[in-house]
Amino acid sequence: MAGYQVLNPATGKVESEFPRATDAEVLEAVARADERYASWRETPLEERAAIIHRVAELYRERSEELAEIIAREMGKPVRQGAGEVGISADIYDYYANNAAEFLKEEELSVASGGRAVVRMAPTGVILGIMPWNYPYYQVARFAAPNLLLGNTIVLKHASNCPESAQAIANIFAEAGLPEGAYVNIFASSSQVPSIIEDPRVQGVSITGSEPAGRSVAEVAGRNLKKCVLELGGSDPFLVLDTEDLDTAVKIAVGGRMSNGGQACNASKRVIVVDAYYETFVEKYVERMARITPGNPLEAGTRFGPLSSSGAVDELVELVEDAVSKGANLRLGGKRIEQDGAWMEPTVLTDITSDMRLYREEAFGPVASIYRVADEQEAIRLANDSTFGLGSSVITTDETQANRVADQLEAGMVFINSAGDTEPDLPFGGVKASGIGRELGRFGMEEFANRKLVRWTE
């Protein structure tokens, strides 16, 4: 049976392997989480919070070790990996610090008299399906609020992240989380429907591709299970008005190339008004050209390999399709011919709607720059996408910023910055980018039972 494995994208070599769970092991994992739910939900909140605080401490203590794991698994430079570990620890602390406030009962005003409150209650076992691009962060923003709420978790991580998945489970156990409250399972994609269908499972959260989200949502819908879908994005980056073009370029490149461009909320489509276009493109290409790939295990590396050789192939195909239809390849566009999964930083302009790149998400170091006449054309182009995750607006005019933000079809709008994440800011999108929100107080409400308790006079 094929299993989970660490296929180092920097070398192309398999470093470790883990067997996939059998069907019996999957059932046993759900049973353990379900059995633990009865006692975990009754554990005092302050005890749950103390455990989650200890999880945050262990993340920080083991930052270097954890960063090295994901450098080998999916190619993230250790400097960025340490940053991911840090924000993950911050998320655990944030929810542990704020859970009591988020879970306070809400008094309702009842027109007919009497008294009513809404109480936030847990619902049971929740399945998490997590991606490879942020192995710790994605789990943290799902697991922290649900564990503090009183739910228990069965976690299926990406098949190329077995060591980080096991490290997370080990940290929870060492922090004092009772056995069964968080169960890591090396399940296959084909086993996911049976987990969702299990009557003991009350909901599912997936962060992944649009096709994967559709498949999960279909099964969840048939079985009347709540789902949260954090899916793809093709985020626009609008350059409308600036007194500092160099800073705008720096922000745009940073927003495109963080994590090697392998982020759902990366600044993938750069939309620039005529007044700045030529100079912006020149400066953008020059800055991208300075980015050189390096060993992800070395502290100075900022750009490593992509997650897999297949990921490189998919991006090269998108670029070749665009160029064959008239796009202007300003930089890169090719696989770097060496062992592993390496690709050149790439910039294209003159993209038209008949090109795949116009519609499809480019998950890697490929930037598309568009020229527009004015604000309204920029908004129209930004919204001409099936996705609606994040967006960025560069402008010195606050009135314009608010006006444009209101018209963008996106779950998040960042003014004079690229898409970012903080524990107390809600994260999520609209359209094909998904359903639901994570982080902030919203992340604790998605799998909660908002229970009405009503007294009559």
Secondary structure as GFF3:
##gff-version 3
##sequence-region A 1 457
A	DSSP	beta_strand	4	8	.	.	.	ID=ss1
A	DSSP	beta_strand	13	18	.	.	.	ID=ss2
A	DSSP	alpha_helix	23	40	.	.	.	ID=ss3
A	DSSP	alpha_helix	45	61	.	.	.	ID=ss4
A	DSSP	alpha_helix	63	74	.	.	.	ID=ss5
A	DSSP	alpha_helix	78	102	.	.	.	ID=ss6
A	DSSP	beta_strand	106	108	.	.	.	ID=ss7
A	DSSP	beta_strand	115	121	.	.	.	ID=ss8
A	DSSP	beta_strand	125	129	.	.	.	ID=ss9
A	DSSP	alpha_helix	137	149	.	.	.	ID=ss10
A	DSSP	beta_strand	152	156	.	.	.	ID=ss11
A	DSSP	alpha_helix	162	175	.	.	.	ID=ss12
A	DSSP	beta_strand	182	184	.	.	.	ID=ss13
A	DSSP	three_ten_helix	189	191	.	.	.	ID=ss14
A	DSSP	alpha_helix	192	197	.	.	.	ID=ss15
A	DSSP	beta_strand	201	207	.	.	.	ID=ss16
A	DSSP	alpha_helix	210	222	.	.	.	ID=ss17
A	DSSP	beta_strand	226	230	.	.	.	ID=ss18
A	DSSP	beta_strand	235	239	.	.	.	ID=ss19
A	DSSP	alpha_helix	245	257	.	.	.	ID=ss20
A	DSSP	three_ten_helix	258	261	.	.	.	ID=ss21
A	DSSP	beta_strand	267	273	.	.	.	ID=ss22
A	DSSP	alpha_helix	274	289	.	.	.	ID=ss23
A	DSSP	alpha_helix	309	324	.	.	.	ID=ss24
A	DSSP	beta_strand	328	331	.	.	.	ID=ss25
A	DSSP	beta_strand	346	349	.	.	.	ID=ss26
A	DSSP	alpha_helix	356	359	.	.	.	ID=ss27
A	DSSP	beta_strand	366	372	.	.	.	ID=ss28
A	DSSP	alpha_helix	375	383	.	.	.	ID=ss29
A	DSSP	beta_strand	387	388	.	.	.	ID=ss30
A	DSSP	beta_strand	392	394	.	.	.	ID=ss31
A	DSSP	alpha_helix	398	407	.	.	.	ID=ss32
A	DSSP	beta_strand	414	415	.	.	.	ID=ss33
A	DSSP	beta_strand	430	431	.	.	.	ID=ss34
A	DSSP	beta_strand	434	435	.	.	.	ID=ss35
A	DSSP	alpha_helix	442	445	.	.	.	ID=ss36
A	DSSP	beta_strand	449	455	.	.	.	ID=ss37
###
